[in-house]
Amino acid sequence: GEILKGLPAGRSVKIMARMRNMDLPEGKEVRKLTVRATIDDLRSYGDGRLSEEQMRSRIEIKES
């Protein structure tokens, strides 16, 4: 909310999580998950200019 409003346009927000001992299907192993979205897209979604489907398609997710 308020924190995102103070961030400059053209930038992005990245959330990183490290995981241990997770039971994933098919023996898949993920130790780090990174989720990234641009401030502009987050604001557009918050203002109703992007649908949930559009926002989901713009979020970058990396597993390692």
mmCIF file of the N, C-alpha and C atoms, coordinates in Angstrom:
data_MODEL
# 
_entry.id   MODEL 
# 
loop_
_atom_site.group_PDB 
_atom_site.id 
_atom_site.type_symbol 
_atom_site.label_atom_id 
_atom_site.label_alt_id 
_atom_site.label_comp_id 
_atom_site.label_asym_id 
_atom_site.label_entity_id 
_atom_site.label_seq_id 
_atom_site.pdbx_PDB_ins_code 
_atom_site.Cartn_x 
_atom_site.Cartn_y 
_atom_site.Cartn_z 
_atom_site.occupancy 
_atom_site.B_iso_or_equiv 
_atom_site.pdbx_formal_charge 
_atom_site.auth_seq_id 
_atom_site.auth_comp_id 
_atom_site.auth_asym_id 
_atom_site.auth_atom_id 
_atom_site.pdbx_PDB_model_num 
ATOM 1   N N  . GLY A 1 1  ? 0.771  -1.179  0.000   1.00 0.00 ? 1  GLY A N  1 
ATOM 2   C CA . GLY A 1 1  ? 0.000  0.000   0.000   1.00 0.00 ? 1  GLY A CA 1 
ATOM 3   C C  . GLY A 1 1  ? 0.827  1.264   0.000   1.00 0.00 ? 1  GLY A C  1 
ATOM 4   N N  . GLU A 1 2  ? 0.965  1.854   1.164   1.00 0.00 ? 2  GLU A N  1 
ATOM 5   C CA . GLU A 1 2  ? 1.621  3.155   1.292   1.00 0.00 ? 2  GLU A CA 1 
ATOM 6   C C  . GLU A 1 2  ? 3.097  3.098   0.898   1.00 0.00 ? 2  GLU A C  1 
ATOM 7   N N  . ILE A 1 3  ? 3.778  2.015   1.189   1.00 0.00 ? 3  ILE A N  1 
ATOM 8   C CA . ILE A 1 3  ? 5.193  1.897   0.830   1.00 0.00 ? 3  ILE A CA 1 
ATOM 9   C C  . ILE A 1 3  ? 5.360  1.904   -0.685  1.00 0.00 ? 3  ILE A C  1 
ATOM 10  N N  . LEU A 1 4  ? 4.505  1.153   -1.394  1.00 0.00 ? 4  LEU A N  1 
ATOM 11  C CA . LEU A 1 4  ? 4.607  1.105   -2.860  1.00 0.00 ? 4  LEU A CA 1 
ATOM 12  C C  . LEU A 1 4  ? 4.346  2.472   -3.484  1.00 0.00 ? 4  LEU A C  1 
ATOM 13  N N  . LYS A 1 5  ? 3.480  3.261   -2.878  1.00 0.00 ? 5  LYS A N  1 
ATOM 14  C CA . LYS A 1 5  ? 3.181  4.589   -3.423  1.00 0.00 ? 5  LYS A CA 1 
ATOM 15  C C  . LYS A 1 5  ? 4.409  5.487   -3.414  1.00 0.00 ? 5  LYS A C  1 
ATOM 16  N N  . GLY A 1 6  ? 5.322  5.271   -2.474  1.00 0.00 ? 6  GLY A N  1 
ATOM 17  C CA . GLY A 1 6  ? 6.505  6.095   -2.365  1.00 0.00 ? 6  GLY A CA 1 
ATOM 18  C C  . GLY A 1 6  ? 7.649  5.674   -3.276  1.00 0.00 ? 6  GLY A C  1 
ATOM 19  N N  . LEU A 1 7  ? 7.535  4.529   -3.911  1.00 0.00 ? 7  LEU A N  1 
ATOM 20  C CA . LEU A 1 7  ? 8.607  4.047   -4.783  1.00 0.00 ? 7  LEU A CA 1 
ATOM 21  C C  . LEU A 1 7  ? 8.496  4.684   -6.163  1.00 0.00 ? 7  LEU A C  1 
ATOM 22  N N  . PRO A 1 8  ? 9.636  4.962   -6.813  1.00 0.00 ? 8  PRO A N  1 
ATOM 23  C CA . PRO A 1 8  ? 9.593  5.635   -8.112  1.00 0.00 ? 8  PRO A CA 1 
ATOM 24  C C  . PRO A 1 8  ? 9.091  4.731   -9.240  1.00 0.00 ? 8  PRO A C  1 
ATOM 25  N N  . ALA A 1 9  ? 8.414  5.354   -10.195 1.00 0.00 ? 9  ALA A N  1 
ATOM 26  C CA . ALA A 1 9  ? 7.954  4.637   -11.390 1.00 0.00 ? 9  ALA A CA 1 
ATOM 27  C C  . ALA A 1 9  ? 9.168  4.108   -12.147 1.00 0.00 ? 9  ALA A C  1 
ATOM 28  N N  . GLY A 1 10 ? 8.957  3.052   -12.899 1.00 0.00 ? 10 GLY A N  1 
ATOM 29  C CA . GLY A 1 10 ? 10.031 2.471   -13.691 1.00 0.00 ? 10 GLY A CA 1 
ATOM 30  C C  . GLY A 1 10 ? 10.913 1.495   -12.931 1.00 0.00 ? 10 GLY A C  1 
ATOM 31  N N  . ARG A 1 11 ? 10.680 1.329   -11.665 1.00 0.00 ? 11 ARG A N  1 
ATOM 32  C CA . ARG A 1 11 ? 11.461 0.413   -10.832 1.00 0.00 ? 11 ARG A CA 1 
ATOM 33  C C  . ARG A 1 11 ? 10.673 -0.872  -10.622 1.00 0.00 ? 11 ARG A C  1 
ATOM 34  N N  . SER A 1 12 ? 11.255 -1.824  -9.912  1.00 0.00 ? 12 SER A N  1 
ATOM 35  C CA . SER A 1 12 ? 10.556 -3.076  -9.644  1.00 0.00 ? 12 SER A CA 1 
ATOM 36  C C  . SER A 1 12 ? 10.746 -3.485  -8.189  1.00 0.00 ? 12 SER A C  1 
ATOM 37  N N  . VAL A 1 13 ? 9.905  -4.401  -7.766  1.00 0.00 ? 13 VAL A N  1 
ATOM 38  C CA . VAL A 1 13 ? 9.958  -4.968  -6.424  1.00 0.00 ? 13 VAL A CA 1 
ATOM 39  C C  . VAL A 1 13 ? 10.281 -6.448  -6.585  1.00 0.00 ? 13 VAL A C  1 
ATOM 40  N N  . LYS A 1 14 ? 11.205 -6.929  -5.769  1.00 0.00 ? 14 LYS A N  1 
ATOM 41  C CA . LYS A 1 14 ? 11.595 -8.332  -5.837  1.00 0.00 ? 14 LYS A CA 1 
ATOM 42  C C  . LYS A 1 14 ? 11.468 -8.931  -4.436  1.00 0.00 ? 14 LYS A C  1 
ATOM 43  N N  . ILE A 1 15 ? 10.824 -10.094 -4.372  1.00 0.00 ? 15 ILE A N  1 
ATOM 44  C CA . ILE A 1 15 ? 10.694 -10.839 -3.121  1.00 0.00 ? 15 ILE A CA 1 
ATOM 45  C C  . ILE A 1 15 ? 11.430 -12.156 -3.307  1.00 0.00 ? 15 ILE A C  1 
ATOM 46  N N  . MET A 1 16 ? 12.324 -12.460 -2.374  1.00 0.00 ? 16 MET A N  1 
ATOM 47  C CA . MET A 1 16 ? 13.100 -13.702 -2.458  1.00 0.00 ? 16 MET A CA 1 
ATOM 48  C C  . MET A 1 16 ? 12.831 -14.532 -1.212  1.00 0.00 ? 16 MET A C  1 
ATOM 49  N N  . ALA A 1 17 ? 12.672 -15.829 -1.421  1.00 0.00 ? 17 ALA A N  1 
ATOM 50  C CA . ALA A 1 17 ? 12.456 -16.756 -0.308  1.00 0.00 ? 17 ALA A CA 1 
ATOM 51  C C  . ALA A 1 17 ? 13.394 -17.945 -0.463  1.00 0.00 ? 17 ALA A C  1 
ATOM 52  N N  . ARG A 1 18 ? 13.995 -18.338 0.623   1.00 0.00 ? 18 ARG A N  1 
ATOM 53  C CA . ARG A 1 18 ? 14.817 -19.554 0.650   1.00 0.00 ? 18 ARG A CA 1 
ATOM 54  C C  . ARG A 1 18 ? 14.010 -20.625 1.366   1.00 0.00 ? 18 ARG A C  1 
ATOM 55  N N  . MET A 1 19 ? 14.018 -21.830 0.804   1.00 0.00 ? 19 MET A N  1 
ATOM 56  C CA . MET A 1 19 ? 13.185 -22.902 1.342   1.00 0.00 ? 19 MET A CA 1 
ATOM 57  C C  . MET A 1 19 ? 14.023 -24.123 1.672   1.00 0.00 ? 19 MET A C  1 
ATOM 58  N N  . ARG A 1 20 ? 13.596 -24.842 2.700   1.00 0.00 ? 20 ARG A N  1 
ATOM 59  C CA . ARG A 1 20 ? 14.249 -26.086 3.091   1.00 0.00 ? 20 ARG A CA 1 
ATOM 60  C C  . ARG A 1 20 ? 13.181 -27.125 3.411   1.00 0.00 ? 20 ARG A C  1 
ATOM 61  N N  . ASN A 1 21 ? 13.512 -28.363 3.124   1.00 0.00 ? 21 ASN A N  1 
ATOM 62  C CA . ASN A 1 21 ? 12.665 -29.502 3.490   1.00 0.00 ? 21 ASN A CA 1 
ATOM 63  C C  . ASN A 1 21 ? 11.229 -29.380 2.990   1.00 0.00 ? 21 ASN A C  1 
ATOM 64  N N  . MET A 1 22 ? 11.065 -29.011 1.734   1.00 0.00 ? 22 MET A N  1 
ATOM 65  C CA . MET A 1 22 ? 9.729  -28.919 1.155   1.00 0.00 ? 22 MET A CA 1 
ATOM 66  C C  . MET A 1 22 ? 9.439  -30.178 0.361   1.00 0.00 ? 22 MET A C  1 
ATOM 67  N N  . ASP A 1 23 ? 8.258  -30.734 0.536   1.00 0.00 ? 23 ASP A N  1 
ATOM 68  C CA . ASP A 1 23 ? 7.819  -31.893 -0.231  1.00 0.00 ? 23 ASP A CA 1 
ATOM 69  C C  . ASP A 1 23 ? 7.119  -31.409 -1.492  1.00 0.00 ? 23 ASP A C  1 
ATOM 70  N N  . LEU A 1 24 ? 7.820  -31.509 -2.621  1.00 0.00 ? 24 LEU A N  1 
ATOM 71  C CA . LEU A 1 24 ? 7.272  -31.082 -3.894  1.00 0.00 ? 24 LEU A CA 1 
ATOM 72  C C  . LEU A 1 24 ? 7.025  -32.297 -4.775  1.00 0.00 ? 24 LEU A C  1 
ATOM 73  N N  . PRO A 1 25 ? 6.064  -32.210 -5.697  1.00 0.00 ? 25 PRO A N  1 
ATOM 74  C CA . PRO A 1 25 ? 5.758  -33.339 -6.573  1.00 0.00 ? 25 PRO A CA 1 
ATOM 75  C C  . PRO A 1 25 ? 6.941  -33.752 -7.437  1.00 0.00 ? 25 PRO A C  1 
ATOM 76  N N  . GLU A 1 26 ? 6.959  -35.016 -7.770  1.00 0.00 ? 26 GLU A N  1 
ATOM 77  C CA . GLU A 1 26 ? 7.925  -35.595 -8.706  1.00 0.00 ? 26 GLU A CA 1 
ATOM 78  C C  . GLU A 1 26 ? 9.379  -35.371 -8.293  1.00 0.00 ? 26 GLU A C  1 
ATOM 79  N N  . GLY A 1 27 ? 9.643  -35.276 -7.017  1.00 0.00 ? 27 GLY A N  1 
ATOM 80  C CA . GLY A 1 27 ? 11.004 -35.126 -6.533  1.00 0.00 ? 27 GLY A CA 1 
ATOM 81  C C  . GLY A 1 27 ? 11.658 -33.800 -6.874  1.00 0.00 ? 27 GLY A C  1 
ATOM 82  N N  . LYS A 1 28 ? 10.865 -32.836 -7.291  1.00 0.00 ? 28 LYS A N  1 
ATOM 83  C CA . LYS A 1 28 ? 11.390 -31.521 -7.651  1.00 0.00 ? 28 LYS A CA 1 
ATOM 84  C C  . LYS A 1 28 ? 11.958 -30.840 -6.406  1.00 0.00 ? 28 LYS A C  1 
ATOM 85  N N  . GLU A 1 29 ? 13.065 -30.148 -6.586  1.00 0.00 ? 29 GLU A N  1 
ATOM 86  C CA . GLU A 1 29 ? 13.694 -29.457 -5.472  1.00 0.00 ? 29 GLU A CA 1 
ATOM 87  C C  . GLU A 1 29 ? 13.840 -27.982 -5.809  1.00 0.00 ? 29 GLU A C  1 
ATOM 88  N N  . VAL A 1 30 ? 13.317 -27.131 -4.959  1.00 0.00 ? 30 VAL A N  1 
ATOM 89  C CA . VAL A 1 30 ? 13.447 -25.687 -5.114  1.00 0.00 ? 30 VAL A CA 1 
ATOM 90  C C  . VAL A 1 30 ? 14.029 -25.154 -3.811  1.00 0.00 ? 30 VAL A C  1 
ATOM 91  N N  . ARG A 1 31 ? 15.151 -24.488 -3.919  1.00 0.00 ? 31 ARG A N  1 
ATOM 92  C CA . ARG A 1 31 ? 15.790 -23.930 -2.732  1.00 0.00 ? 31 ARG A CA 1 
ATOM 93  C C  . ARG A 1 31 ? 15.552 -22.430 -2.610  1.00 0.00 ? 31 ARG A C  1 
ATOM 94  N N  . LYS A 1 32 ? 15.368 -21.773 -3.768  1.00 0.00 ? 32 LYS A N  1 
ATOM 95  C CA . LYS A 1 32 ? 15.150 -20.325 -3.742  1.00 0.00 ? 32 LYS A CA 1 
ATOM 96  C C  . LYS A 1 32 ? 14.056 -19.967 -4.738  1.00 0.00 ? 32 LYS A C  1 
ATOM 97  N N  . LEU A 1 33 ? 13.156 -19.100 -4.315  1.00 0.00 ? 33 LEU A N  1 
ATOM 98  C CA . LEU A 1 33 ? 12.073 -18.626 -5.152  1.00 0.00 ? 33 LEU A CA 1 
ATOM 99  C C  . LEU A 1 33 ? 12.160 -17.102 -5.200  1.00 0.00 ? 33 LEU A C  1 
ATOM 100 N N  . THR A 1 34 ? 12.144 -16.556 -6.412  1.00 0.00 ? 34 THR A N  1 
ATOM 101 C CA . THR A 1 34 ? 12.198 -15.107 -6.592  1.00 0.00 ? 34 THR A CA 1 
ATOM 102 C C  . THR A 1 34 ? 10.972 -14.669 -7.382  1.00 0.00 ? 34 THR A C  1 
ATOM 103 N N  . VAL A 1 35 ? 10.272 -13.663 -6.867  1.00 0.00 ? 35 VAL A N  1 
ATOM 104 C CA . VAL A 1 35 ? 9.086  -13.114 -7.519  1.00 0.00 ? 35 VAL A CA 1 
ATOM 105 C C  . VAL A 1 35 ? 9.350  -11.621 -7.738  1.00 0.00 ? 35 VAL A C  1 
ATOM 106 N N  . ARG A 1 36 ? 9.156  -11.163 -8.986  1.00 0.00 ? 36 ARG A N  1 
ATOM 107 C CA . ARG A 1 36 ? 9.457  -9.772  -9.329  1.00 0.00 ? 36 ARG A CA 1 
ATOM 108 C C  . ARG A 1 36 ? 8.289  -9.167  -10.107 1.00 0.00 ? 36 ARG A C  1 
ATOM 109 N N  . ALA A 1 37 ? 7.958  -7.914  -9.781  1.00 0.00 ? 37 ALA A N  1 
ATOM 110 C CA . ALA A 1 37 ? 6.922  -7.175  -10.502 1.00 0.00 ? 37 ALA A CA 1 
ATOM 111 C C  . ALA A 1 37 ? 7.335  -5.709  -10.566 1.00 0.00 ? 37 ALA A C  1 
ATOM 112 N N  . THR A 1 38 ? 6.928  -5.035  -11.626 1.00 0.00 ? 38 THR A N  1 
ATOM 113 C CA . THR A 1 38 ? 7.270  -3.613  -11.737 1.00 0.00 ? 38 THR A CA 1 
ATOM 114 C C  . THR A 1 38 ? 6.288  -2.783  -10.910 1.00 0.00 ? 38 THR A C  1 
ATOM 115 N N  . ILE A 1 39 ? 6.789  -1.654  -10.438 1.00 0.00 ? 39 ILE A N  1 
ATOM 116 C CA . ILE A 1 39 ? 5.954  -0.718  -9.682  1.00 0.00 ? 39 ILE A CA 1 
ATOM 117 C C  . ILE A 1 39 ? 4.798  -0.245  -10.557 1.00 0.00 ? 39 ILE A C  1 
ATOM 118 N N  . ASP A 1 40 ? 5.091  0.025   -11.822 1.00 0.00 ? 40 ASP A N  1 
ATOM 119 C CA . ASP A 1 40 ? 4.049  0.505   -12.739 1.00 0.00 ? 40 ASP A CA 1 
ATOM 120 C C  . ASP A 1 40 ? 2.916  -0.510  -12.877 1.00 0.00 ? 40 ASP A C  1 
ATOM 121 N N  . ASP A 1 41 ? 3.262  -1.793  -13.026 1.00 0.00 ? 41 ASP A N  1 
ATOM 122 C CA . ASP A 1 41 ? 2.237  -2.827  -13.145 1.00 0.00 ? 41 ASP A CA 1 
ATOM 123 C C  . ASP A 1 41 ? 1.446  -2.969  -11.846 1.00 0.00 ? 41 ASP A C  1 
ATOM 124 N N  . LEU A 1 42 ? 2.124  -2.903  -10.716 1.00 0.00 ? 42 LEU A N  1 
ATOM 125 C CA . LEU A 1 42 ? 1.427  -3.002  -9.430  1.00 0.00 ? 42 LEU A CA 1 
ATOM 126 C C  . LEU A 1 42 ? 0.452  -1.847  -9.238  1.00 0.00 ? 42 LEU A C  1 
ATOM 127 N N  . ARG A 1 43 ? 0.861  -0.672  -9.626  1.00 0.00 ? 43 ARG A N  1 
ATOM 128 C CA . ARG A 1 43 ? -0.041 0.494   -9.530  1.00 0.00 ? 43 ARG A CA 1 
ATOM 129 C C  . ARG A 1 43 ? -1.220 0.351   -10.482 1.00 0.00 ? 43 ARG A C  1 
ATOM 130 N N  . SER A 1 44 ? -0.954 -0.108  -11.700 1.00 0.00 ? 44 SER A N  1 
ATOM 131 C CA . SER A 1 44 ? -2.043 -0.303  -12.678 1.00 0.00 ? 44 SER A CA 1 
ATOM 132 C C  . SER A 1 44 ? -3.044 -1.331  -12.174 1.00 0.00 ? 44 SER A C  1 
ATOM 133 N N  . TYR A 1 45 ? -2.552 -2.388  -11.575 1.00 0.00 ? 45 TYR A N  1 
ATOM 134 C CA . TYR A 1 45 ? -3.438 -3.414  -11.017 1.00 0.00 ? 45 TYR A CA 1 
ATOM 135 C C  . TYR A 1 45 ? -4.248 -2.829  -9.852  1.00 0.00 ? 45 TYR A C  1 
ATOM 136 N N  . GLY A 1 46 ? -3.591 -2.096  -8.984  1.00 0.00 ? 46 GLY A N  1 
ATOM 137 C CA . GLY A 1 46 ? -4.276 -1.480  -7.844  1.00 0.00 ? 46 GLY A CA 1 
ATOM 138 C C  . GLY A 1 46 ? -5.338 -0.478  -8.261  1.00 0.00 ? 46 GLY A C  1 
ATOM 139 N N  . ASP A 1 47 ? -5.098 0.214   -9.375  1.00 0.00 ? 47 ASP A N  1 
ATOM 140 C CA . ASP A 1 47 ? -6.053 1.201   -9.891  1.00 0.00 ? 47 ASP A CA 1 
ATOM 141 C C  . ASP A 1 47 ? -7.148 0.579   -10.746 1.00 0.00 ? 47 ASP A C  1 
ATOM 142 N N  . GLY A 1 48 ? -7.045 -0.729  -10.999 1.00 0.00 ? 48 GLY A N  1 
ATOM 143 C CA . GLY A 1 48 ? -8.060 -1.408  -11.801 1.00 0.00 ? 48 GLY A CA 1 
ATOM 144 C C  . GLY A 1 48 ? -7.805 -1.350  -13.299 1.00 0.00 ? 48 GLY A C  1 
ATOM 145 N N  . ARG A 1 49 ? -6.637 -0.850  -13.720 1.00 0.00 ? 49 ARG A N  1 
ATOM 146 C CA . ARG A 1 49 ? -6.328 -0.779  -15.153 1.00 0.00 ? 49 ARG A CA 1 
ATOM 147 C C  . ARG A 1 49 ? -5.809 -2.097  -15.705 1.00 0.00 ? 49 ARG A C  1 
ATOM 148 N N  . LEU A 1 50 ? -5.387 -3.016  -14.818 1.00 0.00 ? 50 LEU A N  1 
ATOM 149 C CA . LEU A 1 50 ? -4.972 -4.363  -15.207 1.00 0.00 ? 50 LEU A CA 1 
ATOM 150 C C  . LEU A 1 50 ? -5.859 -5.366  -14.481 1.00 0.00 ? 50 LEU A C  1 
ATOM 151 N N  . SER A 1 51 ? -6.270 -6.398  -15.201 1.00 0.00 ? 51 SER A N  1 
ATOM 152 C CA . SER A 1 51 ? -7.033 -7.470  -14.562 1.00 0.00 ? 51 SER A CA 1 
ATOM 153 C C  . SER A 1 51 ? -6.069 -8.376  -13.793 1.00 0.00 ? 51 SER A C  1 
ATOM 154 N N  . GLU A 1 52 ? -6.620 -9.249  -12.977 1.00 0.00 ? 52 GLU A N  1 
ATOM 155 C CA . GLU A 1 52 ? -5.771 -10.198 -12.243 1.00 0.00 ? 52 GLU A CA 1 
ATOM 156 C C  . GLU A 1 52 ? -5.000 -11.078 -13.224 1.00 0.00 ? 52 GLU A C  1 
ATOM 157 N N  . GLU A 1 53 ? -5.658 -11.514 -14.278 1.00 0.00 ? 53 GLU A N  1 
ATOM 158 C CA . GLU A 1 53 ? -5.001 -12.357 -15.288 1.00 0.00 ? 53 GLU A CA 1 
ATOM 159 C C  . GLU A 1 53 ? -3.851 -11.609 -15.955 1.00 0.00 ? 53 GLU A C  1 
ATOM 160 N N  . GLN A 1 54 ? -4.063 -10.354 -16.304 1.00 0.00 ? 54 GLN A N  1 
ATOM 161 C CA . GLN A 1 54 ? -3.001 -9.557  -16.918 1.00 0.00 ? 54 GLN A CA 1 
ATOM 162 C C  . GLN A 1 54 ? -1.835 -9.370  -15.955 1.00 0.00 ? 54 GLN A C  1 
ATOM 163 N N  . MET A 1 55 ? -2.138 -9.101  -14.690 1.00 0.00 ? 55 MET A N  1 
ATOM 164 C CA . MET A 1 55 ? -1.089 -8.910  -13.693 1.00 0.00 ? 55 MET A CA 1 
ATOM 165 C C  . MET A 1 55 ? -0.287 -10.182 -13.501 1.00 0.00 ? 55 MET A C  1 
ATOM 166 N N  . ARG A 1 56 ? -0.974 -11.312 -13.416 1.00 0.00 ? 56 ARG A N  1 
ATOM 167 C CA . ARG A 1 56 ? -0.270 -12.590 -13.252 1.00 0.00 ? 56 ARG A CA 1 
ATOM 168 C C  . ARG A 1 56 ? 0.681  -12.855 -14.416 1.00 0.00 ? 56 ARG A C  1 
ATOM 169 N N  . SER A 1 57 ? 0.281  -12.473 -15.618 1.00 0.00 ? 57 SER A N  1 
ATOM 170 C CA . SER A 1 57 ? 1.126  -12.727 -16.787 1.00 0.00 ? 57 SER A CA 1 
ATOM 171 C C  . SER A 1 57 ? 2.379  -11.844 -16.791 1.00 0.00 ? 57 SER A C  1 
ATOM 172 N N  . ARG A 1 58 ? 2.360  -10.761 -16.037 1.00 0.00 ? 58 ARG A N  1 
ATOM 173 C CA . ARG A 1 58 ? 3.493  -9.837  -16.003 1.00 0.00 ? 58 ARG A CA 1 
ATOM 174 C C  . ARG A 1 58 ? 4.447  -10.086 -14.837 1.00 0.00 ? 58 ARG A C  1 
ATOM 175 N N  . ILE A 1 59 ? 4.067  -10.952 -13.929 1.00 0.00 ? 59 ILE A N  1 
ATOM 176 C CA . ILE A 1 59 ? 4.930  -11.251 -12.781 1.00 0.00 ? 59 ILE A CA 1 
ATOM 177 C C  . ILE A 1 59 ? 5.981  -12.266 -13.216 1.00 0.00 ? 59 ILE A C  1 
ATOM 178 N N  . GLU A 1 60 ? 7.210  -11.993 -12.851 1.00 0.00 ? 60 GLU A N  1 
ATOM 179 C CA . GLU A 1 60 ? 8.333  -12.899 -13.181 1.00 0.00 ? 60 GLU A CA 1 
ATOM 180 C C  . GLU A 1 60 ? 8.618  -13.791 -11.971 1.00 0.00 ? 60 GLU A C  1 
ATOM 181 N N  . ILE A 1 61 ? 8.628  -15.104 -12.190 1.00 0.00 ? 61 ILE A N  1 
ATOM 182 C CA . ILE A 1 61 ? 8.901  -16.052 -11.125 1.00 0.00 ? 61 ILE A CA 1 
ATOM 183 C C  . ILE A 1 61 ? 10.082 -16.926 -11.543 1.00 0.00 ? 61 ILE A C  1 
ATOM 184 N N  . LYS A 1 62 ? 11.072 -17.005 -10.675 1.00 0.00 ? 62 LYS A N  1 
ATOM 185 C CA . LYS A 1 62 ? 12.246 -17.839 -10.933 1.00 0.00 ? 62 LYS A CA 1 
ATOM 186 C C  . LYS A 1 62 ? 12.426 -18.809 -9.776  1.00 0.00 ? 62 LYS A C  1 
ATOM 187 N N  . GLU A 1 63 ? 12.691 -20.066 -10.121 1.00 0.00 ? 63 GLU A N  1 
ATOM 188 C CA . GLU A 1 63 ? 12.984 -21.098 -9.121  1.00 0.00 ? 63 GLU A CA 1 
ATOM 189 C C  . GLU A 1 63 ? 14.417 -21.571 -9.338  1.00 0.00 ? 63 GLU A C  1 
ATOM 190 N N  . SER A 1 64 ? 15.111 -21.817 -8.254  1.00 0.00 ? 64 SER A N  1 
ATOM 191 C CA . SER A 1 64 ? 16.454 -22.367 -8.367  1.00 0.00 ? 64 SER A CA 1 
ATOM 192 C C  . SER A 1 64 ? 16.754 -23.253 -7.167  1.00 0.00 ? 64 SER A C  1 
# 
